[in-house]
């Protein structure tokens, strides 16, 4: 079960976050944190009558969130919140939410719904489309599945004009469809003919309903409005679904919170999960992302295992522990939610400096004065401080540091640490290490690559071999005898979250 971390507690209890993204792997606690966030918004972010909308990807998830919300809500008079609820919580799955709007707009009045354009209809339309575009080679019976899939994709992306579809970036299509080419013109003709024929027969596809509903929501001033919106499993939703939810946001200052799995979804029509950016749906998320780490260890509380406790008990246990530490962390906890505190350990001079970082703007502050000379370093994840792990060159973010921290050295970057093999030199799991690319002297700590894996170790050069030595006695040295070995750079600093 979820054991709230400092980061999770900040997310739950801070003031208006505007637009924000929480990422994490399965079972990292995203939904529980968001449910508690919804409760906090109801108590402290809503006036009487204002509403918070929690959107789930499917009906099953909606029921689970409703149960979790009701369980947490029952505790509000004990100690979680200071006053009675002012706002109203609405929890719905995305299809039910859009269907409700579609019914109000009479989008599919007297029409039955179907999942996609029937193959039989596409077969009957092939001669007509082939006659209009005889040079398009895929206009044949063997391509019906491809045509069905493309027509659905067009609707889930919300294309209502050929001009918008003609220039769109088409990812994942099984056949090439050059922009503004005859293939796209042929596909658009299929869309127009099939949609018309379906309506004449008393049918309408579900994705076409959502496209038409989006048009209604964007134009109708009387549509339902919500001050705050939380979108769970946002990586599974289509562009049209995301746009429909966005259209329900009121103009009042509020927040939109997205929850996403760290890994991309394999779903065909998912928009954000297929690698598209938030800017394509009108949100700038620069500096607005928090990652929740998975809880792999089983913690105990008295004689009961955490896995036997209810979510409410786990939350209250963590809350009690944090209250004991409140005095020690008062200075840090009084900062705005977006200001994070770190300690930088300079491994060249040994000097330690506590500083703040504004995650919303990416700015670094020392003694409350923004540094004029800063370097923006790329963060890569991850490097092992334990057994070597596969090389990961994924960019996980950026970090601004004063140039004085780096001794004005160039070719520096940051790696996220996994493991405990370097605890002897005050490098812990979850820390960040600053690496300067270049040569490394004997007995210096470095990031190294060996046979397809990376690790952080002290390099010891002997007469006939090289040793990669840990700073933890439970790890034996790694002997470099043969294979692909190279030094990625030496350690010049450590960034420790506080």
BAKEKOL-430736 format. One line per 5 residues: number of its first residue (from 1); their letters; for each residue x, y, z of C-alpha. Coordinates in Angstrom, 2 decimals, decimal comma. Each point is the difference from the previous one (the first is absolute). Example, Ala and Ser with C-alpha at 12.3 -4.5 7.8 and 13.67 -1.06 7.14 Angstrom:
1) as) 12,30 -4,50 7,80 ~ 1,37 3,44 -0,66 .
END
This chain:
1) xxxxx) 0,00 0,00 0,00 ~ 1,03 3,64 -0,39 ~ 2,40 1,48 2,54 ~ 0,05 3,74 -0,66 ~ 3,39 1,43 -0,74 .
6) xxxxx) 1,00 3,61 0,49 ~ -0,65 0,68 -3,68 ~ -3,44 -1,63 0,15 ~ -0,92 1,95 3,14 ~ 0,94 3,26 -1,74 .
11) xxxxx) -2,19 -0,85 -2,98 ~ -2,98 -0,82 2,21 ~ 0,11 3,11 2,19 ~ 1,47 2,89 -1,99 ~ -1,87 2,96 -1,43 .
16) xxxxx) -1,32 0,31 -3,54 ~ 2,37 -1,83 -2,36 ~ -1,40 1,30 -3,30 ~ 0,82 -2,67 -2,57 ~ 2,13 -2,91 1,17 .
21) xxxxx) 1,04 -3,56 -0,88 ~ 0,67 -2,90 2,35 ~ 1,83 -2,92 -1,58 ~ 0,95 -3,35 1,49 ~ -0,08 -3,71 -0,56 .
26) xxxxx) -2,94 -2,22 0,94 ~ -0,61 -0,12 3,79 ~ 2,02 3,18 0,60 ~ -3,02 1,59 1,71 ~ -1,10 2,48 -2,68 .
31) xxxxx) -3,73 -0,69 0,41 ~ 0,06 0,08 3,80 ~ 1,94 3,27 0,00 ~ -2,40 1,51 -2,54 ~ -3,04 -1,13 2,01 .
36) xxxxx) 1,39 1,67 3,12 ~ 0,78 3,05 -2,13 ~ -3,65 0,12 -1,08 ~ -1,09 -0,01 3,64 ~ 2,41 2,84 0,75 .
41) xxxxx) -1,37 2,03 -2,93 ~ -3,56 -0,53 1,20 ~ 0,91 1,37 3,42 ~ 2,45 2,74 -0,85 ~ -0,24 0,72 -3,75 .
46) xxxxx) -3,73 0,32 -0,58 ~ -2,70 2,50 0,87 ~ -3,47 -1,27 0,79 ~ -1,45 -1,68 -3,08 ~ 3,25 -0,32 -1,96 .
51) xxxxx) 0,88 -3,45 -1,28 ~ 3,02 -2,27 -0,38 ~ -0,09 -2,49 -2,90 ~ 1,97 -3,24 0,20 ~ 0,12 -1,76 -3,38 .
56) xxxxx) 0,97 -3,67 -0,32 ~ 0,93 -1,95 -3,12 ~ -2,72 -2,64 0,50 ~ -2,99 -0,93 2,14 ~ 1,94 -2,46 2,20 .
61) xxxxx) 2,56 2,65 0,93 ~ -2,82 2,46 0,69 ~ -1,56 -2,36 2,54 ~ 3,35 -0,58 1,70 ~ 0,64 3,73 0,35 .
66) xxxxx) -3,54 0,53 1,33 ~ 0,54 -2,65 2,67 ~ 3,36 1,49 0,95 ~ -1,45 3,50 0,14 ~ -2,89 -1,09 2,23 .
71) xxxxx) 2,41 -1,76 2,37 ~ 2,24 3,05 0,32 ~ -2,93 2,41 0,17 ~ -1,38 -1,77 3,07 ~ 3,06 1,07 1,97 .
76) xxxxx) -0,27 3,73 -0,63 ~ -1,62 0,76 3,37 ~ 2,81 -1,79 1,88 ~ 3,10 1,95 -0,96 ~ 0,61 0,17 -3,72 .
81) xxxxx) -1,79 3,27 -0,67 ~ -0,88 3,12 1,89 ~ -3,52 0,67 -1,18 ~ -3,00 -1,50 -1,75 ~ 0,11 -0,60 -3,73 .
86) xxxxx) -0,90 2,98 -2,16 ~ 0,38 -1,52 -3,45 ~ -1,56 -2,94 -1,76 ~ 1,92 -3,02 -1,30 ~ -0,93 -1,52 -3,37 .
91) xxxxx) 1,69 -3,31 -0,90 ~ -0,70 -1,43 -3,47 ~ 1,63 -2,08 -2,68 ~ 0,85 1,93 -3,16 ~ -2,51 -1,76 -2,27 .
96) xxxxx) -2,89 0,60 2,41 ~ 1,03 3,64 0,37 ~ 0,00 0,63 -3,75 ~ -3,16 -2,03 -0,54 ~ -1,80 2,21 2,51 .
101) xxxxx) 0,97 3,07 -2,03 ~ -0,91 -1,77 -3,26 ~ -3,49 -0,71 1,29 ~ -0,51 3,65 0,96 ~ 1,06 1,05 -3,49 .
106) xxxxx) -2,06 -2,76 -1,70 ~ 3,14 -1,02 -1,90 ~ -1,25 -3,51 -0,81 ~ -3,74 0,46 0,39 ~ -1,85 -3,06 -1,38 .
111) xxxxx) 3,29 -1,55 -1,15 ~ 1,48 -3,28 1,22 ~ 3,70 -0,10 0,89 ~ 2,61 -2,31 -1,52 ~ 3,69 -0,43 0,72 .
116) xxxxx) 1,35 0,69 -3,51 ~ -0,93 0,32 -3,65 ~ -1,13 -3,51 -1,08 ~ 2,36 -1,85 -2,34 ~ -2,90 -0,75 -2,33 .
121) xxxxx) -0,68 3,69 -0,49 ~ 3,65 0,76 -0,77 ~ -0,04 -2,84 -2,54 ~ -2,99 1,54 -1,80 ~ 1,66 3,44 -0,02 .
126) xxxxx) 3,33 -1,21 -1,40 ~ -0,95 0,27 -3,71 ~ -1,23 3,58 0,44 ~ 3,14 1,14 1,84 ~ 2,27 -1,94 -2,39 .
131) xxxxx) -1,62 1,75 -2,94 ~ 0,68 3,39 1,57 ~ 3,63 -0,86 0,88 ~ 1,18 -2,75 -2,38 ~ 3,71 0,47 0,83 .
136) xxxxx) -0,40 -0,91 3,70 ~ 1,34 -3,55 0,18 ~ -1,53 -1,06 3,32 ~ -3,58 0,43 -1,18 ~ -0,81 -3,70 0,02 .
141) xxxxx) -1,85 -2,54 2,14 ~ 3,16 -1,07 1,82 ~ 0,24 3,51 1,48 ~ -3,40 0,10 1,71 ~ 1,42 -0,46 3,50 .
146) xxxxx) 2,49 2,79 -0,65 ~ -2,77 2,30 -1,24 ~ -2,18 -0,76 3,04 ~ 2,87 0,75 2,36 ~ 0,90 3,24 -1,76 .
151) xxxxx) -3,59 1,24 0,02 ~ -0,19 -0,63 3,74 ~ 3,34 1,71 0,54 ~ -1,19 3,08 -1,90 ~ -3,03 0,29 2,26 .
156) xxxxx) 1,89 -0,58 3,25 ~ 2,34 2,83 -1,02 ~ -2,95 2,29 -0,68 ~ 0,60 0,83 -3,66 ~ -3,13 1,70 -1,34 .
161) xxxxx) 1,54 1,47 -3,16 ~ 2,21 -1,50 -2,66 ~ 2,45 2,90 0,37 ~ 0,79 -0,98 3,60 ~ 0,30 -3,72 -0,80 .
166) xxxxx) 2,09 0,62 -3,13 ~ 2,89 1,59 1,93 ~ -0,19 -2,07 3,19 ~ 2,99 -2,02 1,24 ~ -1,12 -3,61 -0,44 .
171) xxxxx) 1,82 -2,31 2,41 ~ -0,38 -3,77 -0,06 ~ -1,89 -0,43 -3,27 ~ 0,64 -3,38 -1,64 ~ 0,07 1,65 -3,43 .
176) xxxxx) 1,59 3,26 -1,07 ~ -2,37 2,94 -0,35 ~ 2,04 3,02 -1,19 ~ -1,27 3,38 1,13 ~ -2,46 1,61 -2,46 .
181) xxxxx) 0,37 -3,06 -2,22 ~ -2,59 -1,97 -1,96 ~ -0,06 -2,69 2,69 ~ -1,30 2,47 2,56 ~ -2,51 1,41 -2,45 .
186) xxxxx) -1,30 -3,52 -0,63 ~ -0,25 -0,68 3,73 ~ -1,93 3,23 0,56 ~ -2,44 -0,96 -2,74 ~ -0,52 -3,33 1,80 .
191) xxxxx) -0,76 1,92 3,19 ~ -2,59 2,25 -1,65 ~ -1,72 -2,78 -1,91 ~ -0,01 -2,52 2,86 ~ -1,23 2,51 2,60 .
196) xxxxx) -2,87 1,04 -2,26 ~ -0,96 -3,56 -0,86 ~ 0,03 -1,05 3,65 ~ -2,36 2,82 1,00 ~ -2,35 -0,88 -2,83 .
201) xxxxx) -0,13 -3,53 1,40 ~ -0,62 1,29 3,55 ~ 3,50 -0,51 1,42 ~ 2,92 2,06 1,28 ~ 3,45 -1,03 1,23 .
206) xxxxx) 0,91 0,71 3,62 ~ 3,10 1,96 -0,96 ~ -2,06 2,17 -2,40 ~ -2,37 0,73 2,89 ~ 2,94 1,25 2,05 .
211) xxxxx) 1,26 2,21 -2,85 ~ -3,44 1,61 -0,41 ~ -0,33 0,37 3,77 ~ 3,32 1,83 0,14 ~ -1,30 2,52 -2,54 .
216) xxxxx) -3,05 0,53 2,20 ~ 2,07 0,43 3,17 ~ 2,30 2,53 -1,66 ~ -2,90 2,12 -1,25 ~ -2,73 -0,31 2,67 .
221) xxxxx) 0,27 2,62 2,74 ~ -2,49 -1,95 2,15 ~ 2,09 -3,16 0,30 ~ 0,90 -1,48 3,40 ~ 3,00 1,68 1,65 .
226) xxxxx) 2,43 -1,15 2,71 ~ 2,49 2,10 1,95 ~ 2,51 -2,82 0,52 ~ 0,53 -3,08 -2,18 ~ 2,07 -3,13 0,70 .
231) xxxxx) 0,64 -2,34 -2,94 ~ 1,11 -3,50 0,99 ~ 1,83 -2,25 -2,49 ~ 0,27 2,95 -2,38 ~ 2,47 -2,00 -2,08 .
236) xxxxx) -2,86 -2,32 -1,07 ~ -2,35 2,69 -1,31 ~ -0,46 1,16 -3,57 ~ 0,58 3,58 -1,08 ~ -3,75 0,58 -0,37 .
241) xxxxx) -0,66 -1,31 3,49 ~ 2,69 2,29 1,43 ~ -1,39 2,97 -1,92 ~ -3,53 -0,74 1,22 ~ 1,19 -0,04 3,61 .
246) xxxxx) 1,94 3,21 -0,55 ~ -3,16 1,68 -1,34 ~ -1,72 -0,70 3,34 ~ 2,51 2,10 1,98 ~ -1,47 3,24 1,29 .
251) xxxxx) 1,76 3,29 -0,64 ~ 0,45 0,51 3,74 ~ 3,45 -0,56 1,40 ~ 0,29 -3,69 0,82 ~ 2,18 -2,95 -0,82 .
256) xxxxx) 0,22 -2,83 -2,51 ~ 1,95 -3,00 1,27 ~ 1,10 -2,80 -2,35 ~ 1,00 -3,47 1,23 ~ 2,15 -2,06 -2,36 .
261) xxxxx) 1,95 -3,25 0,06 ~ 3,71 0,53 -0,60 ~ 0,09 -2,48 -2,87 ~ -1,91 0,69 -3,20 ~ -3,23 -1,90 -0,55 .
266) xxxxx) -0,30 -2,46 -2,91 ~ -3,58 1,13 -0,71 ~ -0,46 0,95 -3,65 ~ -1,90 3,26 0,35 ~ 1,49 1,35 3,24 .
271) xxxxx) 1,31 3,53 -0,56 ~ 2,41 0,84 2,82 ~ 0,95 -3,66 0,42 ~ 1,14 -0,11 -3,64 ~ 2,59 2,68 0,55 .
276) xxxxx) -1,95 3,17 -0,84 ~ 0,72 3,00 2,20 ~ -2,33 1,93 2,29 ~ 0,49 3,06 -2,22 ~ -2,05 -1,75 -2,70 .
281) xxxxx) -3,03 0,21 2,30 ~ 0,72 3,53 1,21 ~ 2,04 -0,54 3,19 ~ 3,56 1,08 0,75 ~ 1,34 -2,47 2,55 .
286) xxxxx) 3,59 1,24 0,16 ~ 1,09 -0,41 3,62 ~ -3,44 -1,34 0,94 ~ 0,75 -3,72 0,33 ~ 0,48 -2,08 3,15 .
291) xxxxx) 1,03 -3,65 -0,03 ~ -1,16 -2,39 2,72 ~ 2,32 -2,89 0,79 ~ -1,47 -3,47 0,51 ~ -0,01 -1,41 3,52 .
296) xxxxx) 1,65 -3,39 -0,34 ~ 0,67 -0,74 3,68 ~ -2,67 -1,24 2,39 ~ -0,10 2,23 3,09 ~ -1,36 -1,03 3,39 .
301) xxxxx) -2,04 1,90 2,53 ~ 0,00 -1,48 3,50 ~ -0,97 -3,69 -0,47 ~ -2,03 0,43 -3,18 ~ 1,39 0,02 -3,51 .
306) xxxxx) -0,71 3,10 -2,07 ~ -1,57 -2,23 -2,62 ~ -2,66 -0,88 2,61 ~ -0,81 3,63 0,83 ~ -2,70 1,98 -1,71 .
311) xxxxx) 1,10 2,96 -2,19 ~ -1,37 2,30 2,68 ~ 2,09 -1,61 2,76 ~ 3,14 0,21 -2,11 ~ -0,65 3,67 -0,69 .
316) xxxxx) -0,63 0,80 3,67 ~ 3,12 -1,91 1,12 ~ 2,14 1,95 -2,40 ~ -1,67 3,25 1,00 ~ 0,76 -0,68 3,69 .
321) xxxxx) 3,66 -0,71 -0,77 ~ 0,30 3,18 -2,01 ~ -1,55 2,08 2,77 ~ 2,76 -1,20 2,35 ~ 2,56 1,31 -2,48 .
326) xxxxx) -1,88 3,24 -0,67 ~ 2,20 2,15 2,21 ~ 3,21 -1,18 -1,64 ~ -1,31 0,57 -3,50 ~ -1,98 3,20 0,68 .
331) xxxxx) 2,26 2,16 -2,08 ~ -0,17 -2,25 -3,04 ~ -3,72 -0,80 0,30 ~ -0,88 3,70 0,16 ~ 1,31 0,51 -3,50 .
336) xxxxx) -2,43 0,04 -2,96 ~ -0,70 -3,46 -1,43 ~ 2,00 0,68 -3,13 ~ 3,18 1,01 1,88 ~ 2,21 -3,01 0,69 .
341) xxxxx) 2,96 -0,03 2,39 ~ 3,28 -1,78 -0,77 ~ 3,49 -0,34 1,41 ~ 2,86 0,21 -2,48 ~ 3,20 -1,79 1,02 .
346) xxxxx) 2,98 1,25 -1,98 ~ 2,24 -3,06 -0,40 ~ 2,95 2,16 -1,08 ~ 0,05 2,44 2,92 ~ -2,10 -1,89 2,56 .
351) xxxxx) -2,25 3,06 0,51 ~ -3,70 -0,70 0,63 ~ -2,70 2,52 -0,98 ~ -3,74 -0,10 0,65 ~ -2,01 1,64 -2,75 .
356) xxxxx) -3,53 0,25 -1,35 ~ -1,30 -0,74 -3,47 ~ -3,23 1,37 -1,47 ~ -1,26 -3,05 -1,95 ~ -2,72 2,05 -1,72 .
361) xxxxx) 2,58 2,31 -1,60 ~ 3,10 -2,21 0,11 ~ 1,89 2,67 1,94 ~ 2,60 -0,54 2,73 ~ 0,39 2,27 3,03 .
366) xxxxx) 2,72 0,33 2,64 ~ -0,68 2,22 3,03 ~ -3,22 1,03 -1,76 ~ 1,97 1,69 -2,80 ~ -0,26 -1,39 -3,51 .
371) xxxxx) 3,41 -0,73 -1,44 ~ 0,87 1,94 -3,15 ~ 2,44 -2,60 -1,35 ~ -1,68 -3,35 -0,23 ~ 0,39 -3,16 -2,03 .
376) xxxxx) -2,94 -2,11 -1,18 ~ 0,99 -3,65 0,36 ~ -1,76 -2,96 -1,56 ~ -1,21 -2,71 2,38 ~ 0,31 -3,58 -1,25 .
381) xxxxx) -1,53 -2,99 1,79 ~ 1,39 -2,20 1,39 ~ 3,43 -1,07 1,25 ~ 0,56 -2,84 2,44 ~ 1,68 0,37 3,36 .
386) xxxxx) -0,08 -3,76 0,43 ~ 0,00 -2,64 -2,71 ~ 0,38 1,53 -3,48 ~ -3,23 0,68 -1,86 ~ -0,74 0,30 -3,70 .
391) xxxxx) 1,03 3,33 -1,47 ~ -2,94 2,39 -0,07 ~ 0,44 3,18 -2,02 ~ -3,52 1,27 0,56 ~ -0,10 3,71 0,85 .
396) xxxxx) -2,14 0,34 3,12 ~ 0,27 3,74 0,45 ~ 2,20 3,07 0,40 ~ 1,64 1,51 3,07 ~ 1,46 3,49 0,34 .
401) xxxxx) 3,09 0,34 2,20 ~ 2,20 3,03 0,66 ~ 3,17 -0,12 -2,06 ~ 2,02 0,43 3,17 ~ -1,20 -3,44 1,15 .
406) xxxxx) 1,54 -1,50 -3,12 ~ 3,21 2,07 0,15 ~ -1,13 1,33 -3,40 ~ 0,77 -3,37 -1,56 ~ -1,71 -0,95 -3,25 .
411) xxxxx) -1,26 -3,39 -1,24 ~ -1,79 -0,79 3,23 ~ -3,26 -1,90 0,50 ~ -2,06 -1,59 2,78 ~ -0,84 -3,65 0,67 .
416) xxxxx) -2,65 -1,35 2,38 ~ 1,41 -2,56 2,46 ~ -1,49 -3,43 0,69 ~ 1,37 -2,17 2,79 ~ 2,16 0,25 3,13 .
421) xxxxx) 3,50 -1,05 -1,01 ~ 1,43 3,52 0,46 ~ -1,48 0,88 3,39 ~ 3,50 0,13 1,48 ~ 0,61 3,26 -1,88 .
426) xxxxx) -3,47 1,40 0,79 ~ -1,66 -0,97 -3,29 ~ -3,39 -1,59 0,64 ~ -2,78 -1,55 -2,02 ~ -2,01 2,82 -1,60 .
431) xxxxx) 2,81 2,56 -0,01 ~ 1,23 1,71 -3,14 ~ 3,66 0,03 -0,99 ~ 1,67 2,64 -2,16 ~ 2,42 -1,53 -2,49 .
436) xxxxx) 2,68 1,81 -2,01 ~ 0,77 -1,77 -3,25 ~ 3,69 -0,67 -0,53 ~ 2,99 -1,78 1,50 ~ 0,02 -1,49 3,50 .
441) xxxxx) 3,01 -0,46 2,25 ~ 0,76 -3,11 2,03 ~ -2,19 -0,35 3,13 ~ -2,53 2,59 -1,17 ~ -3,73 -0,77 -0,08 .
446) xxxxx) -1,44 -0,18 -3,49 ~ -2,97 -1,04 -2,10 ~ 1,12 -2,91 -2,16 ~ -1,44 -2,15 -2,76 ~ 0,87 -3,70 -0,04 .
451) xxxxx) -1,48 -2,67 -2,29 ~ -3,28 1,80 -0,58 ~ -0,58 1,23 3,56 ~ 0,77 3,14 1,97 ~ 1,09 0,41 3,61 .
456) xxxxx) 1,48 2,54 2,40 ~ 3,22 -1,27 1,58 ~ 3,47 0,96 1,16 ~ 2,53 -0,94 -2,67 ~ 3,13 -1,75 1,25 .
461) xxxxx) 2,76 -0,65 -2,54 ~ 2,27 -2,93 0,83 ~ 2,88 -1,32 -2,06 ~ -1,93 -2,41 -2,19 ~ -3,62 0,78 0,69 .
466) xxxxx) -2,56 2,64 0,92 ~ -2,30 -0,29 3,00 ~ -3,35 1,71 0,45 ~ -0,24 0,40 3,76 ~ -3,15 0,71 2,03 .
471) xxxxx) -0,16 2,05 3,19 ~ -2,12 -2,60 1,75 ~ 1,57 -3,20 1,42 ~ -2,86 -2,21 -1,14 ~ 1,04 0,49 -3,65 .
476) xxxxx) 3,08 -1,71 -1,43 ~ 2,22 1,87 -2,49 ~ -0,77 -0,53 -3,67 ~ 3,08 -1,15 -1,89 ~ 0,39 1,39 -3,53 .
481) xxxxx) 1,81 -2,65 -2,00 ~ -1,44 0,24 -3,48 ~ -2,99 1,33 -1,87 ~ -1,41 3,40 -0,87 ~ 1,15 2,41 2,73 .
486) xxxxx) 0,14 3,78 -0,02 ~ -0,10 2,88 2,46 ~ -2,99 2,30 -0,37 ~ 1,35 2,69 2,32 ~ 1,08 0,74 3,55 .
491) xxxxx) -2,11 0,98 2,98 ~ 0,21 3,69 0,93 ~ -3,14 0,48 2,07 ~ -2,98 -1,58 1,74 ~ -3,52 1,46 0,21 .
496) xxx) -2,00 -1,30 2,96 ~ -3,75 0,76 0,28 ~ -1,00 1,19 3,48 .
END
